């Protein structure tokens, strides 16, 4: 299944992408999840992100940054799940920052995921959506500083 969220923020697209660092990652923590960032090496190909959830579920999530790049209209990086919590079997998240003007950008989260079957995907969808919707508000606040 796929979920795409698009958020308008203040900032040049290159500068916004450069702020996809540990500080932003900390700010994006889901509010109801007890989680710790075990490792965050960056947002470039070859980097790694390791999250440990302690509540409401106990789980490890390790994503590898498999692609990154930019051109005159957007910058992006892709994280793909290496170790995923049940019930996820597959995870791919493309983080795109698209130029609107020299001072405004869109942050686009394109997520594709799957569980063990289509029924599980339907069950997972609302949880992923609810977990990522707060990012829209957080992005707006974070990039208005």
N, CA, C and O of each residue as an XYZ file, in Angstrom:
580
protein
N       0.836     -1.177      0.000
C       0.000      0.000      0.000
C       0.880      1.238      0.000
O       2.072      1.185      0.305
N       0.259      2.348     -0.350
C       1.001      3.607     -0.421
C       0.268      4.713      0.323
O      -0.961      4.772      0.342
N       1.051      5.578      0.926
C       0.540      6.789      1.567
C       1.473      7.916      1.146
O       2.694      7.772      1.208
N       0.900      9.040      0.717
C       1.687     10.214      0.370
C       1.151     11.406      1.149
O      -0.048     11.687      1.130
N       2.049     12.101      1.834
C       1.704     13.319      2.560
C       2.545     14.461      1.999
O       3.741     14.302      1.759
N       1.906     15.618      1.792
C       2.589     16.768      1.204
C       2.368     17.977      2.111
O       1.232     18.314      2.443
N       3.469     18.627      2.511
C       3.404     19.743      3.450
C       4.197     20.929      2.912
O       5.360     20.788      2.534
N       3.569     22.082      2.882
C       4.237     23.320      2.444
C       4.995     23.909      3.634
O       4.433     24.081      4.715
N       6.291     24.220      3.421
C       7.109     24.791      4.485
C       7.888     25.997      3.967
O       8.022     26.208      2.762
N       8.392     26.775      4.911
C       9.235     27.916      4.583
C      10.668     27.433      4.452
O      11.164     26.702      5.310
N      11.328     27.836      3.389
C      12.738     27.524      3.217
C      13.064     27.039      1.826
O      12.236     26.417      1.160
N      14.272     27.327      1.391
C      14.783     26.846      0.123
C      14.919     25.328      0.192
O      15.334     24.790      1.219
N      14.578     24.646     -0.875
C      14.529     23.179     -0.851
C      15.858     22.525     -0.474
O      15.857     21.487      0.186
N      16.975     23.098     -0.871
C      18.280     22.533     -0.506
C      18.527     22.722      0.994
O      18.989     21.806      1.675
N      18.217     23.912      1.497
C      18.401     24.174      2.926
C      17.480     23.314      3.772
O      17.883     22.835      4.832
N      16.246     23.110      3.320
C      15.309     22.249      4.048
C      15.856     20.823      4.088
O      15.852     20.193      5.146
N      16.323     20.307      2.956
C      16.853     18.939      2.936
C      18.058     18.796      3.856
O      18.221     17.760      4.500
N      18.895     19.809      3.926
C      20.071     19.751      4.801
C      19.691     19.648      6.273
O      20.503     19.218      7.093
N      18.466     20.038      6.616
C      18.007     19.967      8.010
C      17.376     18.622      8.353
O      16.860     18.455      9.458
N      17.405     17.665      7.438
C      16.940     16.313      7.763
C      18.077     15.613      8.514
O      18.798     14.774      7.974
N      18.198     16.005      9.793
C      19.274     15.533     10.639
C      18.695     14.957     11.930
O      17.483     14.775     12.046
N      19.561     14.672     12.894
C      19.115     14.073     14.148
C      18.132     14.978     14.888
O      17.174     14.482     15.481
N      18.346     16.287     14.868
C      17.423     17.204     15.559
C      16.012     17.097     14.989
O      15.042     17.008     15.742
N      15.893     17.104     13.664
C      14.571     16.966     13.057
C      13.994     15.590     13.351
O      12.807     15.466     13.653
N      14.822     14.558     13.265
C      14.349     13.207     13.529
C      13.805     13.088     14.949
O      12.789     12.430     15.175
N      14.480     13.723     15.904
C      13.985     13.754     17.297
C      12.634     14.466     17.372
O      11.731     14.016     18.078
N      12.498     15.575     16.644
C      11.248     16.338     16.661
C      10.093     15.542     16.058
O       8.936     15.766     16.412
N      10.397     14.619     15.155
C       9.360     13.843     14.464
C       8.906     12.595     15.218
O       8.042     11.867     14.727
N       9.460     12.334     16.379
C       9.052     11.153     17.150
C       7.538     11.170     17.350
O       6.974     12.199     17.721
N       6.872     10.028     17.105
C       5.423      9.980     17.356
C       5.127     10.310     18.815
O       5.789      9.787     19.712
N       4.148     11.166     19.063
C       3.897     11.653     20.421
C       3.485     10.566     21.416
O       3.776     10.689     22.606
N       2.828      9.524     20.965
C       2.348      8.498     21.891
C       3.295      7.311     22.018
O       3.038      6.393     22.796
N       4.373      7.323     21.269
C       5.289      6.181     21.288
C       6.449      6.440     22.245
O       7.039      7.520     22.253
N       6.762      5.427     23.048
C       7.963      5.452     23.868
C       9.047      4.805     23.019
O       9.099      3.582     22.885
N       9.906      5.632     22.450
C      10.931      5.105     21.554
C      12.247      5.821     21.778
O      12.284      6.950     22.268
N      13.330      5.144     21.410
C      14.642      5.765     21.493
C      15.349      5.603     20.152
O      15.177      4.604     19.453
N      16.129      6.589     19.821
C      16.932      6.523     18.613
C      18.268      5.909     19.016
O      19.083      6.539     19.689
N      18.470      4.681     18.596
C      19.679      3.941     18.938
C      20.840      4.414     18.070
O      21.963      4.571     18.549
N      20.557      4.638     16.790
C      21.593      5.066     15.856
C      20.966      5.907     14.751
O      19.909      5.568     14.218
N      21.630      7.001     14.418
C      21.235      7.839     13.293
C      22.517      8.365     12.685
O      23.174      9.228     13.268
N      22.881      7.854     11.517
C      24.144      8.277     10.914
C      23.951      9.313      9.816
O      24.933      9.859      9.314
N      22.705      9.599      9.431
C      22.458     10.636      8.436
C      21.417     10.256      7.412
O      20.703      9.266      7.569
N      21.336     11.063      6.347
C      20.308     10.904      5.319
C      20.915     10.743      3.925
O      20.320     11.145      2.925
N      22.086     10.161      3.881
C      22.757      9.922      2.599
C      22.903      8.421      2.375
O      22.890      7.636      3.324
N      23.042      8.031      1.109
C      23.176      6.612      0.772
C      24.273      5.977      1.630
O      25.384      6.495      1.742
N      23.920      4.839      2.230
C      24.850      4.126      3.100
C      24.632      4.402      4.578
O      25.150      3.676      5.426
N      23.862      5.457      4.901
C      23.577      5.766      6.302
C      22.530      4.805      6.845
O      21.904      4.049      6.102
N      22.356      4.856      8.167
C      21.494      3.886      8.852
C      20.745      4.578      9.987
O      21.270      5.466     10.659
N      19.498      4.142     10.177
C      18.666      4.634     11.276
C      18.144      3.414     12.033
O      17.549      2.509     11.449
N      18.379      3.412     13.347
C      17.928      2.303     14.193
C      17.086      2.885     15.318
O      17.555      3.709     16.103
N      15.838      2.444     15.383
C      14.885      2.910     16.398
C      14.468      1.718     17.245
O      14.274      0.616     16.732
N      14.333      1.947     18.540
C      13.814      0.917     19.447
C      12.524      1.450     20.079
O      12.528      2.474     20.763
N      11.437      0.743     19.839
C      10.152      1.089     20.457
C      10.032      0.307     21.756
O      10.262     -0.902     21.784
N       9.671      1.002     22.833
C       9.479      0.354     24.133
C       8.000      0.232     24.485
O       7.613     -0.668     25.231
N       7.164      1.137     23.950
C       5.721      1.096     24.192
C       5.057      1.943     23.106
O       5.681      2.912     22.672
N       3.885      1.667     22.649
C       2.964      0.639     23.125
C       3.366     -0.788     22.736
O       2.780     -1.749     23.236
N       4.361     -0.938     21.847
C       4.870     -2.272     21.518
C       6.381     -2.264     21.715
O       7.004     -1.202     21.689
N       6.965     -3.424     21.909
C       8.421     -3.553     21.958
C       8.865     -4.038     20.588
O       8.450     -5.101     20.128
N       9.716     -3.244     19.939
C      10.131     -3.619     18.589
C      11.374     -2.838     18.184
O      11.650     -1.754     18.698
N      12.106     -3.419     17.255
C      13.265     -2.769     16.642
C      12.884     -2.387     15.219
O      12.142     -3.111     14.554
N      13.388     -1.256     14.755
C      13.193     -0.825     13.377
C      14.528     -0.293     12.888
O      15.060      0.674     13.432
N      15.061     -0.930     11.863
C      16.315     -0.478     11.271
C      16.063     -0.220      9.795
O      15.621     -1.103      9.059
N      16.350      1.005      9.375
C      16.233      1.380      7.967
C      17.596      1.778      7.439
O      18.409      2.374      8.145
N      17.826      1.437      6.187
C      19.054      1.799      5.499
C      18.729      2.863      4.456
O      17.722      2.760      3.755
N      19.565      3.868      4.352
C      19.381      4.887      3.326
C      19.982      4.312      2.047
O      21.189      4.084      1.960
N      19.123      4.082      1.061
C      19.543      3.382     -0.153
C      19.762      4.303     -1.348
O      20.390      3.907     -2.329
N      19.243      5.537     -1.270
C      19.400      6.494     -2.372
C      19.355      7.905     -1.804
O      18.725      8.149     -0.775
N      20.016      8.819     -2.468
C      19.827     10.243     -2.203
C      20.286     11.009     -3.441
O      21.065     10.505     -4.250
N      19.788     12.234     -3.570
C      20.183     13.045     -4.708
C      19.441     14.360     -4.744
O      18.588     14.634     -3.899
N      19.776     15.170     -5.730
C      19.056     16.429     -5.935
C      19.303     16.935     -7.350
O      20.273     16.562     -8.009
N      18.396     17.794     -7.792
C      18.540     18.503     -9.055
C      18.034     19.922     -8.836
O      17.914     20.358     -7.691
N      17.739     20.638     -9.890
C      17.335     22.042     -9.722
C      15.897     22.216     -9.212
O      15.466     23.345     -8.977
N      15.157     21.129     -9.038
C      13.763     21.222     -8.579
C      13.474     20.483     -7.280
O      12.537     20.846     -6.569
N      14.249     19.460     -6.953
C      14.018     18.734     -5.708
C      15.262     18.025     -5.215
O      16.234     17.809     -5.939
N      15.174     17.673     -3.930
C      16.194     16.856     -3.281
C      15.441     15.706     -2.625
O      14.267     15.843     -2.283
N      16.110     14.581     -2.450
C      15.419     13.428     -1.873
C      16.405     12.458     -1.235
O      17.608     12.498     -1.493
N      15.859     11.589     -0.399
C      16.570     10.394      0.035
C      15.519      9.321      0.310
O      14.352      9.624      0.561
N      15.951      8.068      0.259
C      15.056      6.928      0.437
C      15.575      6.066      1.576
O      16.752      5.706      1.615
N      14.671      5.739      2.511
C      15.040      4.741      3.511
C      14.196      3.493      3.278
O      13.002      3.570      2.987
N      14.844      2.349      3.412
C      14.179      1.060      3.231
C      14.399      0.212      4.467
O      15.494      0.165      5.028
N      13.319     -0.464      4.882
C      13.386     -1.285      6.078
C      14.301     -2.481      5.917
O      14.223     -3.216      4.932
N      15.170     -2.664      6.898
C      16.046     -3.824      6.950
C      15.556     -4.776      8.037
O      15.440     -5.981      7.817
N      15.270     -4.218      9.216
C      14.638     -4.953     10.318
C      13.377     -4.174     10.648
O      13.440     -2.994     10.992
N      12.227     -4.838     10.542
C      10.946     -4.155     10.725
C      10.127     -4.800     11.835
O      10.216     -6.006     12.062
N       9.328     -3.987     12.527
C       8.454     -4.553     13.561
C       7.283     -5.295     12.917
O       6.829     -4.937     11.831
N       6.804     -6.329     13.600
C       5.587     -7.001     13.167
C       4.470     -5.971     13.204
O       4.400     -5.210     14.169
N       3.617     -5.904     12.235
C       3.347     -6.835     11.150
C       3.960     -6.431      9.801
O       3.607     -7.004      8.770
N       4.880     -5.441      9.800
C       5.472     -5.004      8.536
C       6.432     -6.047      7.974
O       7.216     -6.651      8.705
N       6.352     -6.243      6.669
C       7.284     -7.122      5.957
C       8.180     -6.305      5.019
O       9.315     -6.689      4.736
N       7.645     -5.163      4.539
C       8.373     -4.348      3.585
C       8.075     -2.871      3.874
O       6.945     -2.510      4.204
N       9.103     -2.024      3.745
C       8.955     -0.591      3.995
C       9.891      0.170      3.058
O      11.071     -0.160      2.940
N       9.355      1.184      2.400
C      10.152      2.102      1.577
C       9.565      3.494      1.768
O       8.367      3.705      1.581
N      10.421      4.443      2.142
C       9.966      5.806      2.429
C      10.858      6.766      1.656
O      12.050      6.889      1.940
N      10.272      7.442      0.677
C      11.008      8.443     -0.092
C      10.668      9.814      0.486
O       9.508     10.226      0.501
N      11.695     10.510      0.961
C      11.570     11.848      1.521
C      11.971     12.810      0.400
O      13.117     12.803     -0.050
N      11.032     13.625     -0.042
C      11.291     14.549     -1.145
C      11.076     15.974     -0.654
O      10.095     16.259      0.033
N      11.996     16.866     -1.007
C      11.790     18.291     -0.767
C      11.773     18.937     -2.144
O      12.774     18.951     -2.860
N      10.605     19.472     -2.495
C      10.376     20.024     -3.833
C      10.336     21.546     -3.771
O       9.695     22.127     -2.896
N      11.020     22.171     -4.696
C      11.082     23.637     -4.764
C       9.751     24.208     -5.225
O       9.211     23.790     -6.250
N       9.219     25.169     -4.464
C       8.066     25.965     -4.896
C       8.605     27.301     -5.397
O       8.249     27.766     -6.480
N       9.476     27.911     -4.580
C      10.140     29.169     -4.917
C      11.485     29.161     -4.189
O      11.865     28.147     -3.604
N      12.192     30.265     -4.221
C      13.475     30.324     -3.505
C      13.296     30.263     -1.993
O      14.235     29.940     -1.266
N      12.074     30.579     -1.514
C      11.849     30.642     -0.065
C      10.767     29.689      0.445
O      10.451     29.702      1.634
N      10.200     28.867     -0.430
C       9.169     27.903     -0.014
C       9.389     26.568     -0.707
O       9.873     26.497     -1.837
N       9.015     25.508      0.011
C       9.178     24.150     -0.499
C       8.026     23.282     -0.038
O       7.301     23.627      0.896
N       7.868     22.153     -0.705
C       6.989     21.089     -0.235
C       7.867     19.975      0.311
O       8.877     19.618     -0.296
N       7.483     19.430      1.453
C       8.071     18.183      1.926
C       7.060     17.104      1.592
O       5.901     17.181      1.999
N       7.491     16.117      0.863
C       6.606     15.036      0.434
C       7.138     13.732      1.018
O       8.288     13.358      0.791
N       6.288     13.055      1.766
C       6.599     11.732      2.305
C       5.843     10.721      1.472
O       4.615     10.657      1.536
N       6.561      9.929      0.690
C       5.953      8.846     -0.101
C       6.336      7.529      0.564
O       7.493      7.110      0.519
N       5.364      6.892      1.172
C       5.619      5.646      1.883
C       4.917      4.492      1.189
O       3.743      4.594      0.834
N       5.630      3.406      1.000
C       5.005      2.183      0.511
C       5.401      1.075      1.483
O       6.541      1.006      1.944
N       4.449      0.225      1.776
C       4.662     -0.798      2.793
C       3.772     -2.000      2.511
O       2.808     -1.919      1.751
N       4.113     -3.092      3.129
C       3.240     -4.265      3.061
C       3.473     -5.143      4.275
O       4.543     -5.159      4.884
N       2.410     -5.873      4.594
C       2.468     -6.896      5.628
C       2.515     -8.243      4.930
O       2.998     -8.359      3.803
N       2.020     -9.234      5.597
C       2.093    -10.580      5.025
C       1.034    -10.839      3.950
O       1.182    -11.767      3.155
N      -0.038    -10.028      3.916
C      -1.078    -10.188      2.894
C      -1.902     -8.898      2.797
O      -1.718     -7.980      3.596
N      -2.799     -8.833      1.826
C      -3.569     -7.606      1.586
C      -4.458     -7.232      2.766
O      -4.681     -6.048      3.020
N      -4.965     -8.222      3.487
C      -5.812     -7.946      4.647
C      -4.986     -7.266      5.746
O      -5.451     -6.329      6.394
N      -3.770     -7.745      5.942
C      -2.877     -7.135      6.921
C      -2.537     -5.705      6.493
O      -2.429     -4.817      7.339
N      -2.367     -5.475      5.182
C      -2.076     -4.134      4.680
C      -3.192     -3.160      5.048
O      -2.930     -2.025      5.445
N      -4.422     -3.608      4.915
C      -5.576     -2.767      5.265
C      -5.572     -2.454      6.760
O      -5.926     -1.348      7.169
N      -5.176     -3.416      7.559
C      -5.095     -3.243      9.008
C      -3.969     -2.264      9.382
O      -4.135     -1.451     10.292
N      -2.835     -2.342      8.688
C      -1.662     -1.513      8.972
C      -1.882     -0.052      8.556
O      -1.410      0.862      9.232
N      -2.593      0.166      7.454
C      -2.748      1.493      6.850
C      -3.126      2.595      7.853
O      -2.446      3.620      7.902
N      -4.190      2.417      8.655
C      -4.556      3.509      9.574
C      -3.465      3.810     10.607
O      -3.277      4.966     10.986
N      -2.754      2.793     11.058
C      -1.692      3.004     12.029
C      -0.549      3.831     11.449
O      -0.023      4.728     12.109
N      -0.173      3.523     10.213
C       0.891      4.294      9.549
C       0.419      5.732      9.333
O       1.151      6.681      9.615
N      -0.800      5.884      8.835
C      -1.337      7.229      8.584
C      -1.387      8.054      9.865
O      -0.945      9.203      9.883
N      -1.921      7.478     10.929
C      -2.018      8.192     12.211
C      -0.629      8.508     12.757
O      -0.423      9.560     13.362
N       0.315      7.610     12.546
C       1.675      7.839     13.022
C       2.410      8.941     12.275
O       3.284      9.600     12.837
N       2.052      9.146     10.990
C       2.775     10.120     10.175
C       2.041     11.445      9.990
O       2.682     12.439      9.651
N       0.744     11.504     10.193
C       0.015     12.772     10.026
C       0.550     13.913     10.894
O       0.591     15.052     10.428
N       0.965     13.648     12.147
C       1.506     14.754     12.952
C       2.743     15.412     12.332
O       3.082     16.540     12.689
N       3.414     14.727     11.416
C       4.590     15.309     10.766
C       4.242     16.609     10.043
O       5.063     17.525      9.989
N       3.046     16.695      9.492
C       2.667     17.909      8.765
C       2.768     19.126      9.691
O       3.347     20.146      9.317
N       2.213     19.019     10.879
C       2.252     20.110     11.857
C       3.687     20.351     12.327
O       4.121     21.496     12.456
N       4.418     19.264     12.582
C       5.785     19.387     13.069
C       6.677     20.047     12.011
O       7.472     20.929     12.336
N       6.549     19.626     10.761
C       7.336     20.236      9.690
C       7.081     21.740      9.618
O       8.019     22.535      9.552
N       5.787     22.127      9.631
C       5.456     23.555      9.536
C       6.102     24.346     10.656
O       6.680     25.407     10.421
N       6.004     23.831     11.879
C       6.562     24.522     13.043
C       8.094     24.531     12.973
O       8.718     25.569     13.193
N       8.685     23.404     12.674
C      10.150     23.267     12.653
C      10.790     24.197     11.616
O      11.827     24.806     11.876
N      10.171     24.297     10.458
C      10.759     25.112      9.395
C      10.275     26.565      9.398
O      10.609     27.329      8.492
N       9.498     26.949     10.401
C       9.110     28.361     10.532
C      10.069     29.106     11.445
O       9.966     30.323     11.594
N      11.003     28.384     12.059
C      11.967     28.995     12.993
C      12.893     29.943     12.267
O      13.768     30.548     12.887
